[in-house]
Amino acid sequence: MQDITAELGKLIMGYPGQMASLARAAGIERSTLYKFAKGERVPSGEQLYRLTQALGMPPQRAAELMLQGDTLRGSSEPVLRSEVELLLNTLFDMLRRLEKLRAMPAVLLPTEPLPVCGFIHGSVNTEQMARRLAMEYLQGDDVRPVLVSPICAAPLLYGAQKSFAQWRGGSHAVRQLLRLSKPGASVAGDAGNLRAVTRTAPFLFIDNVNYEARSVISPAVETLPGMVADSYLLFPKAALICAGNDAVVVTEPAVLEGLRQNYQSQYSEATPFLHATDWGHYFAETAELYDDFFKRDERAILLRWHPPLALFLDEEMCREMQLTPELDNDEVRRTVMLYLEKWKKRRLDVIFSEGGLLDFVRSGRLGGLPEEIYLPLSPALRRRLLLRLREEVQRDEPMLCMADPERQPMVPGLHLVILEGGGVVLCQTIANSLHHPCRREYLVEQPLLTRSMLQYIDWLRADGRLRSKKYTVDFIDSCLQML
């Protein structure tokens, strides 16, 4: 402990900026920082990790410090749990953030010719240039992918994200080469690997972005693969390279081609990390995607806004359910039942939200079936499904419970499936241009993420962030009284 506090004291008190700036960067109160520096308090794993990042410590030393703290506390779990919590909160908040971006008024971007090589001073100007380059790319005829650095600085990310979010034309490809540490080599390395997933979130849910990421394992002392600077965006006709708050824009074709070829050669040899299905599928294609999952016997968890009431539909209920006139036939009903039967055979723990249950009671929307194939369920059928849900909650196995919305928020339009030994599926459902729901799944094949998320769910239950059986049953009873 003395080694940790001694070094932290030197680093904190020797910080070149104001203590308030360090406190904001680390998300820690100034008074707490002074206690760390004086050895009056030992930082938690989460605090220590954020502090090493804010101090800009060399990766190797940061990892050693994290290991010392980990030994002191006896486990790396708090650090990884913090990263999983950050990932989930980022994912569930991303749709709201994108809506805000889409609602922002259009900004008149500069139109003067770009230089062959020009310097950009300050983060505001850098963000504006990223926004301009992204919009010119979207409006142009060269649709080769945008290539993104392993860690993308905020001005580059926000600028490009704003243009993509407000674009109403065709889809474009974005590729990112991620640098990962060897799993299990250090606490900081594992935490960084989880943070890499969080960094992909801004591009995941923009409906006109076809995002894909690959990864390479690289020791911390090596140069980042595909790196030309700390952070960069490589468009087909321009590159924006960022270091600190400043950047350089490059438009020389020969230089751009060399940078892109170097990136692409490493990207082609990297390991698939996160990839998406195509937009537009919803039903039969989704069942096909999960065929391999249905064959597994390992643990699986579903986090979703709506409760899994569609899984309680039997053949009689399915016959009672009114389909939309254009789809009201026996073949559609058989397809629905076959799809649901696959899920019913799979042991699946489900965590859902109070808001999703209330939405079902009020609207008759199931949430587990595409809304364009059926009409809102009758109050009588809603009541029968609620009674089935109540019965299943009381059984305990598999787990079926609600999350505390204040401590584990969820939103409609996004759910996660965590497959032990198979990865994590992030699924987004939106209304397309014809106002029909369409769906896209991202599969993240990273054992560390899968294992950490399963452990996080166990912690949610132990920490009281999931509602008790009694609370869930009482809430269902109150919903029954509304019908």
Protein Blocks (a to p, Z undefined) as FASTA:
>chain_A
ZZmmmmmmmmmmmpmbdfklmmmmnopafklmmmmmnopaccdfklmmmmmmmnopafkl
mmmmmmmmmmmnopaklmmmmmmmmmmmmmmmmmmmmmmmmmpccddddfbdcdfbdcde
djklmmmmmmmmmmmmmmmmblcdcdddfbdcfklmmmmmmmmmmpcbdcdddddddddd
dehkamklmmmmmmmmmmmmmmmmgckbccddddddddfkbccehiabfbdcddfkbccd
dehjbccddfbfklmmmmmmmmmmmmmmmccfbdcddehiaklmmmmmmmmmmmpcbdcd
dddfbdckllmpcfklmmmpccdfklgcfklmmmmmmmmmmmmmpccdddddfklmmmmm
mnopnolacfklpccddfklmmmmmmmmmmmmmnopacdddddfklmccdehiacdddeh
iapcdddddddfkopacddddddddfklmmmmmmmmmmmmmnopaccfklmmmmmmmmmm
mZZ
